[in-house]
Amino acid sequence: MARHKHIVNVGELEWTVTDHGRFASERKRLGLAAGGVALGCSVFRVPPGKTAFPAHRHHANEEALYVLAGQGLLRLDDAEFPVGPGDYVALPAGGAAHQLRAMGERELEYLCLSTLLPVEVVEYPDSGKLGAIVSDPSGDPARRRAFEFYKRDSAVGYYEGEE
């Protein structure tokens, strides 16, 4: 029997690998593969001692994490909390800057869910950056209309450069 286009099995998807120093992960974009429009879902595997992303705070989209396997250390602003299998974390838009690091001897595996509002501003407190992201209606990250990052200390006035 043929499967509906909105049903996908994680075993059928290829891992996308990211490795940039202390940032390393494997990711499968379940939501995109299943044709999700307003809700994204990815499964991540992160090696011990690594994290998938810099600490960041979304100002439009809400995220949630659900730990499947392994142990992690969740940073929320300046506090840290251990998390493990079965733990669910809500990350409301505009809330704490967050980062999840794999701890222990084995990789950390978790689901990351997110609303997919097309216009997003992301703040990176450790590096003093802001990200401006405008997504394509398809949700495909390769087709983003903007994916730009700026140092906060390089801000200019609203009318600067306008004649």
Buried (B, 14 or more C-beta within 10 A) or exposed (E): EEEEEEEBEEEEBEEEEBEEEEBBBBBBBBBBBBEBEEEBBBBBBBBBEBBBBBBBBBBBBBBBBBBBEBBBBBBBEEEEEEBBBEBEBEBEBEBBBBBBBBBBEEBBBBBBBBBBBBEBBBBBBEEEBBBEBEBEEEBEBEEBEEEEEEEEEEEEEEEEEEE
